Amino acid sequence: MTDSVTPQPVADSDRIHTLDVLRGAAVLGILAVNAVAFALPMAAEMAPEQSPFPLVGASAVAKWVVETFFHQKFVTLFSMLFGVSIWLVGGNGQEPSRERVLRRRLMWLAAFGLIHGLAFWYGDILLLYAWAGVFVMLMRRMEARPLILIGVGATLALATLQAAVVWGAASGFSPLQEEANTSDAVAASIAAYRSGWPGALIENLKSWAFLQSASLMAYVFATIPLMMLGLGLFKTGFFHGRIPTWVYLSLIGAGGAVLTLLGVLEWLNLVQGRELGGWNEVVASYPLIITLAYASLLILLTTRGVGWLRRLLAPVGRMAFTNYLTQTLIMTTLFYMPWGPRLMGQVDYPGQWAVVIAVWALQLVWSPLWLAHFRMGPLEWLWRSLSYGRRLPLRRQS
């Protein structure tokens, strides 16, 4: 049985270019945070004090940049945009053919996520998105207002819970304050990753089982509201640049204030080594405010004639799926795949930034070059063909 809907390539004139720009910024920003999870074992990421690289000097500044400007901000944006994609693919749920395509799309995303997580990198987010998407697809008929209210309300409630937990831990009111010394475990994990493919695979599988269990049972409750919020904002015209300018400017102002406060607190904690009683972690628990400021700024710049920004980021965003998985291939090749130099545990935080910037440059260059000859990224084409159940055209017609 075939679907009655016929997939058509989206013409450049019909694309929502702000979404492409935001996706591009999100997928590049995510790499800045993920780099440490590629370069060091999960134990060192969860307990930075056990990292082989002390947070002093340039290493502290490099970590400060990640924690202030990137951590949780761009994955929050990516989650919101995934909620939009559920609407763009499946519509309002009244077309059975599009409903089937959406279900298959999520099913194949889960399959990609399993392959990505089990064979390459434990930090995969695709499986979580497929799982969360199953719930969000049931809500896409909702009006913008309830989607936004539930999305914002649930996100801020969870953020406040997180803030209370981290403040309690820092203040001695939580068992989370007690941390086992994991320096030996970190060293053993680095040695296993560098020992060859079997050792690296086992370490990755152990981390994947731990993280994905938490992801599918806990993180999903934070991801669903973000997807709902993204969908609600899309229905209002927020991502199109259609709401009043003062709203965007207000969001930029609020996010800028929180970002400034976070930057000061993280500098005092990471660079100057001051004990702040967990207040830096409390402020960091509210990335949504900063994310909305980032999105508002990018939307205003894109819709107010800043053409270079669209030319720079939109191609990366149109190939976000390919670029996300390509980042994994590059980073795992560098840090622990058997065909690479196996640099796990050997590259400090400034060195990780050098790798991130090099990958950014590569993807900013190769994305427009690819799209000059093809309609979509190679993995977008594969995913879409599997979703529609037929081989779709890839090469552009002359």
TIFI-520824 format. One line per 3 residues: number of its first residue (from 1); their letters; for each residue z, y, x of C-alpha. Coordinates in Angstrom, 2 decimals, decimal comma. Layout:
NUM	a	Z:Y:X; ...
***
This chain:
1	mtd	0,00:0,00:0,00; -1,00:3,36:1,44; 0,49:6,77:0,81
4	svt	-1,44:9,22:-1,31; -0,43:12,07:0,96; -2,92:12,72:3,75
7	pqp	-1,46:14,25:6,90; -3,23:17,36:8,07; -2,75:19,21:11,34
10	vad	-0,95:22,48:10,84; -3,24:25,37:11,66; -1,88:27,98:14,06
13	sdr	-2,15:30,59:11,32; 0,05:28,46:9,02; 2,77:27,62:11,53
16	iht	6,20:29,19:11,25; 6,21:30,45:14,80; 9,87:31,46:14,75
19	ldv	10,78:27,80:14,24; 8,67:26,83:17,25; 10,36:29,51:19,36
22	lrg	13,83:28,42:18,27; 13,06:24,74:18,93; 11,77:25,64:22,35
25	aav	14,89:27,60:23,20; 17,09:24,80:21,83; 15,50:21,94:23,76
28	lgi	15,61:23,92:27,02; 19,18:25,05:26,42; 20,35:21,52:25,70
31	lav	19,21:20,38:29,14; 21,53:22,92:30,81; 24,48:21,16:29,16
34	nav	23,18:17,60:29,51; 22,51:17,95:33,24; 26,07:17,09:34,19
37	afa	25,93:13,97:32,00; 22,88:12,81:33,94; 24,26:13,73:37,35
40	lpm	27,82:12,41:36,94; 29,47:9,50:35,08; 30,83:10,16:31,59
43	aae	34,42:9,99:32,90; 33,77:12,99:35,17; 32,15:14,91:32,34
46	map	35,14:14,29:30,05; 37,69:15,06:32,77; 36,11:17,69:35,07
49	eqs	39,20:17,70:37,28; 38,17:14,18:38,35; 34,69:15,31:39,37
52	pfp	33,79:14,80:43,03; 32,92:18,52:43,12; 35,93:20,88:42,94
55	lvg	35,48:23,88:40,65; 35,63:26,55:43,34; 33,17:29,19:44,49
58	asa	29,58:28,66:43,40; 30,48:25,44:41,57; 32,97:27,32:39,38
61	vak	30,43:30,04:38,61; 27,75:27,47:37,75; 30,16:25,70:35,41
64	wvv	31,13:29,06:33,87; 27,52:29,80:32,99; 27,16:26,47:31,20
67	etf	30,46:26,71:29,33; 29,95:30,31:28,28; 26,28:30,55:27,36
70	fhq	25,12:27,00:26,64; 27,81:24,47:25,77; 27,55:23,48:22,07
73	kfv	25,41:26,54:21,27; 21,96:25,00:21,54; 22,77:21,58:20,13
76	tlf	24,18:23,48:17,14; 20,83:25,27:16,80; 18,92:22,01:17,23
79	sml	20,97:20,39:14,46; 20,28:23,29:12,11; 16,56:23,05:12,81
82	fgv	16,55:19,32:12,14; 17,80:20,09:8,65; 14,74:22,31:8,21
85	siw	12,44:19,51:9,35; 13,76:17,21:6,62; 12,51:19,72:4,05
88	lvg	9,20:20,32:5,83; 8,42:16,60:5,92; 9,96:15,38:2,67
91	gng	9,69:18,42:0,42; 12,02:18,71:-2,54; 12,11:14,97:-3,25
94	qep	9,70:15,04:-6,19; 6,73:13,50:-4,35; 7,17:9,73:-3,81
97	sre	4,59:9,64:-1,04; 6,39:12,27:1,01; 9,69:10,55:0,28
100	rvl	8,35:7,35:1,85; 7,08:9,23:4,87; 10,48:10,88:5,36
103	rrr	12,32:7,56:5,13; 9,99:5,97:7,67; 10,31:9,03:9,89
106	lmw	14,09:8,66:10,00; 13,81:4,89:10,50; 11,50:5,33:13,49
109	laa	13,72:8,10:14,86; 16,61:5,63:14,85; 14,41:3,11:16,69
112	fgl	13,50:5,73:19,31; 17,17:6,59:19,61; 18,16:2,99:20,25
115	ihg	15,53:2,58:22,95; 16,42:5,93:24,50; 20,17:5,23:24,51
118	laf	20,19:1,59:25,50; 17,48:1,63:28,15; 17,72:5,14:29,57
121	wyg	20,63:7,46:28,78; 23,83:7,03:26,83; 23,90:10,66:25,63
124	dil	21,08:10,13:23,10; 21,29:12,31:19,99; 18,34:10,84:18,07
127	lly	20,32:8,00:16,50; 22,91:10,47:15,25; 20,19:12,69:13,76
130	awa	18,58:9,74:11,99; 21,95:8,72:10,52; 22,89:12,25:9,48
133	gvf	19,38:12,82:8,12; 19,82:9,98:5,64; 22,58:11,99:3,95
136	vml	20,90:15,39:4,23; 17,69:14,08:2,64; 19,73:13,47:-0,51
139	mrr	20,79:17,14:-0,61; 17,50:18,90:-0,06; 17,05:19,85:-3,73
142	mea	20,18:21,99:-3,56; 19,79:25,75:-3,73; 20,22:27,87:-0,61
145	rpl	23,60:29,33:-1,59; 25,58:26,06:-1,94; 23,88:24,64:1,16
148	ili	24,98:27,66:3,19; 28,49:27,82:1,72; 29,16:24,13:2,28
151	gvg	27,52:24,17:5,70; 29,44:27,20:6,96; 32,70:26,19:5,29
154	atl	32,72:22,65:6,64; 31,61:23,75:10,11; 34,30:26,41:10,41
157	ala	36,95:24,04:9,01; 36,10:21,41:11,61; 36,00:24,08:14,31
160	tlq	39,49:25,23:13,31; 40,74:21,65:13,43; 39,25:21,25:16,90
163	aav	40,80:24,54:18,00; 44,21:23,41:16,76; 43,93:20,10:18,61
166	vwg	42,91:21,63:21,94; 45,53:24,37:21,68; 48,17:21,79:20,86
169	aas	47,12:19,67:23,81; 47,32:22,65:26,16; 50,69:23,67:24,73
172	gfs	52,27:20,24:25,07; 52,31:19,38:21,36; 49,67:16,69:21,51
175	plq	49,36:13,28:23,14; 45,93:14,44:24,29; 47,76:16,26:27,05
178	eea	48,47:12,96:28,75; 45,42:11,97:30,74; 45,11:8,98:32,99
181	nts	43,99:9,55:36,53; 40,36:8,54:36,47; 39,31:9,47:39,99
184	dav	39,04:5,82:41,00; 37,07:5,03:37,85; 34,69:7,92:38,56
187	aas	34,07:6,71:42,12; 33,53:3,15:40,92; 31,11:4,29:38,24
190	iaa	29,09:6,36:40,74; 28,87:3,34:43,04; 27,70:1,14:40,15
193	yrs	25,02:3,63:39,10; 23,71:3,81:42,67; 23,83:0,04:43,22
196	gwp	20,56:-0,66:41,41; 19,17:-1,23:37,96; 21,66:-3,91:36,74
199	gal	24,72:-1,85:37,70; 23,25:1,37:36,28; 22,28:-0,38:33,05
202	ien	25,78:-1,81:32,58; 27,41:1,58:33,19; 25,02:3,23:30,77
205	lks	25,65:0,58:28,11; 29,44:0,99:28,39; 29,14:4,76:27,98
208	waf	26,60:4,37:25,16; 28,88:2,03:23,19; 31,80:4,44:23,49
211	lqs	29,87:7,61:22,70; 27,67:6,25:19,92; 30,64:4,71:18,14
214	asl	32,28:8,13:18,07; 28,97:9,75:17,21; 28,08:7,62:14,20
217	may	31,63:7,56:12,83; 32,89:11,06:13,66; 30,28:13,50:15,00
220	vfa	28,14:12,86:11,95; 30,66:14,85:9,88; 30,00:17,87:12,07
223	tip	26,23:17,35:12,18; 25,56:17,05:8,44; 26,99:20,51:7,59
226	lmm	24,92:22,08:10,36; 21,76:20,48:9,00; 22,69:21,69:5,51
229	lgl	23,25:25,20:6,84; 19,89:25,17:8,61; 18,14:24,05:5,43
232	glf	19,95:26,68:3,36; 19,04:29,46:5,79; 15,44:28,30:5,76
235	ktg	15,31:28,58:1,98; 16,54:32,18:2,18; 13,79:33,15:4,61
238	ffh	16,23:33,60:7,51; 14,07:31,68:9,97; 10,96:33,53:8,81
241	gri	12,46:36,92:9,64; 12,42:37,94:5,97; 16,02:38,95:5,36
244	ptw	17,21:42,53:5,99; 17,33:43,57:9,62; 20,95:44,69:9,31
247	vyl	21,96:41,08:8,61; 20,40:39,90:11,87; 21,99:42,81:13,74
250	sli	25,39:42,05:12,21; 25,15:38,44:13,30; 24,10:39,53:16,78
253	gag	27,07:41,90:16,95; 29,58:39,28:15,80; 28,18:36,62:18,13
256	gav	28,04:39,06:21,02; 31,72:39,89:20,56; 32,73:36,22:20,53
259	ltl	30,47:35,50:23,50; 32,03:38,35:25,48; 35,55:37,14:24,73
262	lgv	34,60:33,57:25,63; 32,97:34,70:28,85; 36,07:36,58:29,95
265	lew	38,42:33,71:29,11; 36,23:31,08:30,77; 35,90:33,26:33,88
268	lnl	39,66:33,62:34,12; 40,10:29,88:33,65; 37,22:28,41:35,68
271	vqg	36,57:30,96:38,40; 40,00:32,50:38,89; 41,92:29,33:38,06
274	rel	44,35:30,92:35,60; 46,16:28,84:33,04; 45,39:30,32:29,62
277	ggw	47,27:27,96:27,36; 44,04:26,59:25,91; 42,85:29,88:24,40
280	nev	39,47:29,58:26,11; 39,03:26,22:24,38; 40,11:27,74:21,06
283	vas	37,39:30,40:21,23; 34,87:27,81:22,46; 35,51:25,81:19,29
286	ypl	33,41:28,31:17,30; 29,93:28,01:18,82; 28,26:28,58:15,43
289	iit	28,95:32,32:15,59; 27,21:32,59:18,96; 24,38:30,29:17,86
292	lay	23,61:32,46:14,85; 23,51:35,47:17,16; 21,09:33,70:19,50
295	asl	18,89:32,68:16,57; 18,95:36,19:15,07; 17,97:37,78:18,38
298	lil	15,09:35,35:18,93; 13,87:35,80:15,34; 13,92:39,60:15,62
301	ltt	12,10:39,54:18,94; 9,49:37,07:17,70; 8,80:38,87:14,42
304	rgv	8,87:42,37:15,89; 5,91:41,90:18,17; 7,39:40,55:21,41
307	gwl	4,36:38,33:21,99; 5,32:37,00:25,40; 8,41:35,29:23,96
310	rrl	6,32:33,39:21,44; 3,75:32,44:24,08; 6,52:31,26:26,39
313	lap	8,74:29,23:24,04; 6,62:28,19:21,06; 4,57:25,54:22,93
316	vgr	7,79:23,98:24,23; 9,13:23,92:20,67; 5,99:22,36:19,25
319	maf	6,55:19,51:21,69; 10,35:19,42:21,40; 10,51:15,64:20,84
322	tny	8,30:14,93:23,84; 10,10:17,47:25,99; 13,55:16,12:25,05
325	ltq	12,62:12,57:26,04; 10,70:13,77:29,10; 13,87:15,50:30,28
328	tli	15,62:12,13:30,12; 12,84:10,44:32,10; 12,93:13,09:34,83
331	mtt	16,71:13,28:35,08; 17,37:9,53:35,03; 14,62:9,06:37,62
334	lfy	16,39:11,51:39,88; 19,92:10,25:39,36; 19,98:6,50:38,80
337	mpw	16,73:4,77:37,88; 15,72:2,16:40,49; 12,41:3,89:41,22
340	gpr	14,11:7,21:42,05; 16,35:8,54:44,84; 19,58:7,59:42,93
343	lmg	21,37:10,92:43,36; 24,20:10,07:40,94; 27,35:11,81:42,12
346	qvd	25,55:13,58:44,97; 24,41:16,85:43,34; 27,02:19,54:42,70
349	ypg	26,95:22,03:39,81; 24,74:24,66:41,52; 22,40:21,86:42,56
352	qwa	22,26:20,66:38,97; 21,24:24,17:37,92; 18,40:24,07:40,46
355	vvi	17,15:20,85:38,88; 17,45:22,30:35,37; 15,45:25,40:36,27
358	avw	12,75:23,25:37,89; 12,45:21,12:34,73; 12,36:24,26:32,58
361	alq	9,50:25,62:34,68; 7,63:22,32:34,42; 7,93:22,17:30,64
364	lvw	7,08:25,83:30,16; 3,86:25,22:32,09; 2,81:21,81:30,87
367	spl	3,43:22,34:27,14; 0,73:25,02:26,60; -1,65:23,16:28,89
370	wla	-1,28:19,99:26,82; -1,60:21,80:23,49; -4,79:23,49:24,65
373	hfr	-6,45:20,07:24,42; -4,33:18,15:21,91; -2,98:18,87:18,45
376	mgp	0,60:17,86:19,18; 2,73:16,32:21,89; 2,13:12,64:22,74
379	lew	5,44:11,44:21,33; 5,12:13,70:18,28; 1,77:12,00:17,69
382	lwr	3,29:8,53:18,05; 6,23:9,35:15,78; 3,99:10,93:13,15
385	sls	1,47:8,07:13,24; 4,25:5,52:12,76; 5,71:7,59:9,91
388	ygr	2,39:7,77:8,07; 1,48:4,18:8,87; -1,87:5,05:10,42
391	rlp	-3,30:6,32:13,68; -3,68:10,07:13,43; -6,14:12,17:15,44
394	lrr	-4,63:13,63:18,58; -7,36:15,40:20,53; -8,47:18,80:19,33
397	qs	-12,00:19,07:18,03; -14,28:21,22:20,12
***
